[in-house]
Amino acid sequence: MPKRGLLQAGEKVQFTDRKGKRITDQLSTGGSTQTEHGLIMHDDIIGGAEGVVVTTRTASREAQINEVHPERDANKPWKASRAIGGWQYAVMRPRLADYVLSMPRGAQIMYPKDIAQVIQLGDIRKGMHVLESGAGSGAMSINLLDAVGEQGHVTTIEMRSEFAHVARANAALYFNEEPRWWDVLEGDFDSVAATLEAHSFDRVMLDMLDPWNRLEQAWRVMAPGGVVVAYVTTTTQMSRMAEALRQSQHWTEPDIHESLERSWKAQGLAVRPDHQMIGHTGFLVISRAMAEGFDALRKRERPAKNAVTDIDDLTAEQREAQLEELELRDISDRKLRKVLRDLDHQVASLHRGA
């Protein structure tokens, strides 16, 4: 549901200057946005279109003193008498990714790159019913609500009432009202999920410390063929989740993904990647629900050496035997003759060249 038309009081807007610095603020009649280069008057914007350029009003430096750290300007008396203003900003409605990164946070949010993968790999589409564990600050919730649309429904289970409040407020600001296709239920996941109808959800999103302990209820409320997506941040969490899915015969072999993000600069012939990038933020562990009465199919493969056993637990004889197993196999005579011919040819060519 894209927002179009003239900008109205109460809307969130994004101001971007020529250096790419962004400021997100809520428009209010008679209000203003303080910048490093003067004041943006909201009345200059309300009733206008997106894509316009607004110029900051001239103001004394005294009006721009850092309220949080005023001591930073204490030894700079010239700033108090310097007039600033005349700086230009482009005015746009924020994209969903911009809104998520700028909104007030009660808990750490998922990065847009991970959220996008959840929507794509979790196959979350319009009209679906999605169960989410953990509202946090509402970043994932807002994206889920946007993905399923008013034809679908999102149910979020949040243990902490203050996080639920933050998520509701952020969603209401984004959609201009609290979405009607959203239920926020407070309590622990297992207790609340136990009250929900069996096989009533198409997708389940788990963003919590121990998602492997929630698989029983997740499968109970999931429709056969549904997708579960777990977001975890450490390798130990990722490993435990993957093994729990395998041990339970209700879930298919898990897929594990990690996304890295790097932006580029392109100025004429100077094309290069940025020096900084968004590296590891978390892992996505994805699996699908089997129908009742059917076990997941597992690939029959020989487990890798030391996949389970710690080498420090082996005896000296066992360690020696294992090292012998890891030695390179003898090369065949045919392969050896070919290698020698190739090497002799290359050495002869080297001497000829000398």
N, C-alpha and C positions, 0 to 999 in steps of 0.2 A: 504494500500500500504506500507508494511513493507520495511524498508531500509535494504539492505543486502550488502555483499561484503566488500571490503577494505575501511577503513576510508579515507575521502578526505578533503582537505582544504575547509573551508567554512561550514563544518558540525558542529552541536552542539554535544558535548560529555560530559559524566558524569564521574568524577573521585571519587571513593569511597575508603576510607582508612579502616584499620582494625577496627577502632572504629565506623565505619558506617557513618562518616562525609562525605557529598557529596558536590562536587563543579561542577557546570555546566559552560562550556566555549565553545567558538567557535574556531575551529582549524584554524590557519593561518600559511603559510609558513614562517619559521624563527621566529614565535611567541613563547610565553611562558605563562604559568599560574602561578601566584604567590600563594603560599600556606604558611601555618604556618611552614612548614618543608622544605623550599627550593623551587626551580623552576622546573616545569614540562615543558620540551622542546617539542614543538609541532612536530618538525621534527622527534622526536623519535617515534611518533605515526602515523603520516600521511603515508598512504600506508600500514599500518598494519591492523590486524583483531581486532574485538571486543574481549573482554574477556582476554586480555593480562594484565600483571602487569608492570607498569612503575615506575622507581625509580627517586626521585627528585635529581636534581643536587645540589652539595654543593655551598652555597652562604653565604657571610657575612651577619650578622644580619642587617647591615645598609641597605641592599637591601630589607629588610622585614619590615622596620619601617611603622607603621600605618600612611598612608598618610592623613586620615581623622582626626585622633586624635593623632598626634605625641607627645603630652604632656604626654601621658600615659607611654611612655618609657623614659621620660626625666630624671627620678631618678633611672634608671637602666643601668648604664654605662657598666656593664659587657655584656649586650646583644649586644652591637655594635661590640665587638671583638669575639663573639662566632660564630663559623661556624656551619651551619645547613645543612642538606641534608640527603640523604640515606633513605628517607621515601617512602613507597610503596603505590601505588594507583592502583586499578583495573579500567580498561578503558572499558566503555560501551556506546552505544547510549542510551540516556535517554528514558524511557517510556513516554507515553503521559502524565500520571499523574505527573511524575517528571518534564517534560518540562513546564507544566502549572504552577506548583508551583515555578519554577525558572525563568520564563520569566519576562522581564521588565513590570511593571504595571503602567497604567495611572489611573485605577480605581480598586477598590477592586474586586477580582475575586471570583467566586463560588468555593467551595471546591470540590475536586474530588468525594467525597462521594455523594454530591448533584448532580453533573453532571451525575454520573452513574445512579442515580435514574431517572433523567430527560430522559435519553436515554431509560432506561428499561420501566418505567411506561408510558412514552409518546409514547412508541412503535415506535421509530424512527429507520427506517431501510433503507437499500440500495435502491436507485432509487426514494426515496420520495422527495417531494418539501416541504421545511420547511421555514416558516417566523419567524424571530427572531426580537424582539424589544430590542434595547440596545446592542451595541457591547462591551462596557466596554473596557477591555484589550484584548479581543479575546478568553478567555478561553472556554466559551460555544460555540462560533463560530467554533473554531478549532475542538471541539468534534462533533459538528453537521456535519461539512464538512467531517470528518472522517467516521461518521456513514452512511451518505447517499451515499458517494462515488461519483465518477465521473459520475455515471449513474443518480444521483439525482441532486438537486439544492438547495442552501440556499440563501435566501434573507434577509439581515440584515438592519434594519432601526436604524440609530444612529443620535441623535440630535446634538451632539458635534463633530465638524470636527477633533479636536485633538484626541479624543478617537477613531474615525474611523481610523485615521492614525496609532495609536498604534496597533489596532487590525489587520490592514492589514500587518504591518511589522512583528508582531509575527506569523501570519499565513504563510507569505512568508518564514520566517526562518524555520518553522516546515516542510513545504511541499517543500522547496527548490525553490519555486516560488509562486506567488499569485495564489490561486486556480482558475481555469477557470470556475468552477461550483458555483461561489460565486458572488453575487451582493451586494455591500454596498451602500445604499441610505441614503443621509443625509437629515434630517428634522424631524419634529414631527410625531409621529406614525400615527395619524388619517389622516393628510394631505397627507402623502406619501401612506398610505394603500388605500386611496380613489382612487388613480390612478392605482391600481393593478387590475387585472382581477378577477371577482367574481368567487368564488368556485375553485380557482386555486391552493390552498395549501392543503397538507395532514395534516400538523401539524403546530401549532403556539406556540411559546415559548415567554412568557412575563416576562421579568426581569426588573421591573420598580416600581416606588413608588406607582402608582395608577392603577394597571391593570384592576380594575373594570370599569374604565372609557373608556377602549379600547375594550370592548366586542362587541359593535355594528359592528365596522369595522372588528374585528377578525372573527366574524360569517359570515360576507359578503364574505370575501375572502376564507373562509374554505369550503372544500368539505364536503357534508353530511357524518356524521360518523367520521369526523376528530377529533383529540385530541388537546385540549388546555392545556398547562402547565404554571402555574404562580408561580414564585419564589418570596416569600415575607419573610421578616425577623421578623416582629412583630405579636403579636396575634391580634391586632386591624386591621392590613392589612389583615390578614388571614380571620378574621370574615367578614370584609366588602366584600372581594372577594367572599366568599362562599354565602353570602346573595344576592349579585348582580347576581350570577349565578342562584340562585333559583328564584329570581324575574323575570328574563328573561326566557321566555318559550322556548328559543332557545337552552338551554344547559341542559344536564342531571345532576342528583344529584352529587355534587362535592365529590371527594375523597381527603382527606387531609392526608399528610404524613410528618413525621419528622424523620431524620436519626441521630443516635448517633454512634460514632466510637471509639473503644477501641482496642489497640494493646496488645499483650501478649509477655512475655519473657519465653523461654523454654530452660533451661540449666540443663541437667540431670534430677534430681528429683525436682529441683527448678523450678516449673512451676507456674507462677502467672501473673495477668494482670499488665500492666503499671500503675503507680500512676496517670498519667495524661491521659486524653482522649479528643477527639474532641466532645464537647457536642453540644448545640444548635447553629446552624448557620442560619437556615431558614426553612420555610415550603414550601411544594409543594402542590398546589391546582390544581386538575386535573378534567377535564370534557370533554364531547364529544358533538359534534354539531348535532342538530336535522335537519331533512330535512325541506325545506320550506313548510309551510302549516300544520306542525305537532307540537303540543306542547309536551314538556317533561312530562313524567309521574312522578308524585310525590307520595311519600308514605303518606297515610293518617294516621297520628298519632297525639295523643294528645300532644300539646306542653308542655314542662317541666315548672313547676311553676317558676315564676320570670324570664322566658326566655326573656321577653320584658319589664315587669314592674319593676321599681326601688322601693324597699320596702320603701325608704324614702319619696316617693310620696304618700304613702297610708295614710289614716286617721287612728286614733287610733283604731276605731272599725274594720276597714279592716285588720289591722295588727293582732289584737286579733283573728279574725276569721281565718286568715291564719295560725296562730300558732296552733289553734285547729285542723286544717286539717292535720298538720304535726305530731300530736301526734300519738303514736303507737296504732294500732288497738287492741282491747281486744282479748286475747288469747282464743281459744275455750276450752271448758271443757275437751274434749277428749285429746287435746294436753297438757293441764295442768296436767291431771292425769299421762300421760306418762312421763312428765318432773319430776314430783314428785317421781314416781317409780324409775326412773333412779338415781335421787339424793339420795333417801333413800338407794338404793343399794350401791352407792359409799361411802356414809357416814358409812354404816354398815361395808363395807370392810375395811375402814380406821380404825375403832375401833378394828376389828378383827386383823388387822396387828399390831396395837399397843400392 
